[in-house]
Amino acid sequence: MSEARSRVAHQPLHPSIRDKLDPEYVSLHDEVLQYVKPSESQGWTPESRKFVSPLGAGAQKDVEVGSITNHEIANGIQARIFTPKGESVSSEGWPCLVWLHGGGWVNGGLNSENGVLRHFCKYLKCVVCTINYRHAPEHLYPTAVEDSLTGLKWLVKSENSKAMSIDTNKLIFGGLSAGGNLMAILSLKARQLETPIRPIFQFFICPVIDNTATIETRWATSRHSPWLTPQRMTWYRERYFGTKDTDRTKEWTASPCFAPDELLRLYPKTFVAVAECDLLAPEGLGFAEHLQQLGVSTEVKIYKGATHSILILAGIHQIGKQLVHDVCERVAAELGISYDRELAKIEKQGNST
């Protein structure tokens, strides 16, 4: 029997979605991902964080930036700062992108999404700060929310922002998946501070918006999406909230779709990137539409055939590259600079720079 036939397909594509998927993703899933045993079926220990996802092989390369520094903020909260080469063209300092990583509130850290963060830093000519909040299940909800706010306040503190040459009047907020969830919440909490912190733009990539969603409700039409399945997303929730049944998922600091309208109206201009074949697509679309109805300047773009792994696979898949370029163009427009897709060519990790 051939090796391919002897392997067990733990995560085969559902027939109802195969023809909707981007062909590049279908090839990767059939060749590699379907044979990966689901993490939620293997239990969890702190050692589980050492698991190297096969998706990592699709990351974009680490382009060169001016400097990278790590910072211990408080109580295990960390930050990594990427600074562009050269001097800021403004005496006020560099614009700054504040980023919160994905990983279901359980996985990830300072090394998460570094390829795209370096890309942002180099080609948008901005400082990038990724805040590493503490993770579940050791640190349950709302620790990640509180840590993200602690990290943001540390960043904008006068002595810190000046030391890093950051213009706090030109903040951009961004986040992926669970990080998109946290950033959607952080953006609101920042406006509630005694001295409000006001980003000029924010973007959410495949964000978790509704932690009450089930296959009977929001996920009814996306339940057969690959990789991030209902079972996996539910497993993440159980680690994050600490119990299978909790009303806390209805709090807006867990599910930003439940935030009061008067608070949501305080959002800056917003871009929501939705992968068509992502379990979370319905909640992302619903949130964007609600913001539009409230009068918030909101653009939503649906990436046809894309899955929840769209950003992680930007090094090898064209649709992921398009997403990175789209985000960069929108941020550049807000910063009043140009972004050249040809100059900012995206290559696979491991290629020479």
HUVEN-V120852 format. One line per field, one symbol per residue. burial: b if it has 16 or more other C-alpha atoms within 10 Angstrom, else e. A space follows every 50 residues. Layout:
# HUVEN-V120852
burial = ???
This chain:
# HUVEN-V120852
burial = eeeeeeeebebbbeeeebeebbeebbeebeeebbbbebeeeeeeeeeeee eeeeeeebbbbbbebeeeeeeebeeebbbbbbbbeeebeeeebbbbbbbb bbebbbbbbbebbbbbbbbbbbbbbbbbbbbbbbbbbebbbebbbbbbbb bbebbbeeeebeebbbbbbbbbbbbbbbbbbbbbbbbbbbbeeeeebbbb bbbbbbbbbbbbbeeeebbeebbbbbbbbbebbbbbbbbbbbeeeeeebb ebbbbbbbbeeeebbbbbebbbbbbbbbbbbbbbbebbbbbbeeebbbeb ebbebbbbbbbbbbbbbebbbbbbbbbbbbbbeebeeebebeebebbbbe eee
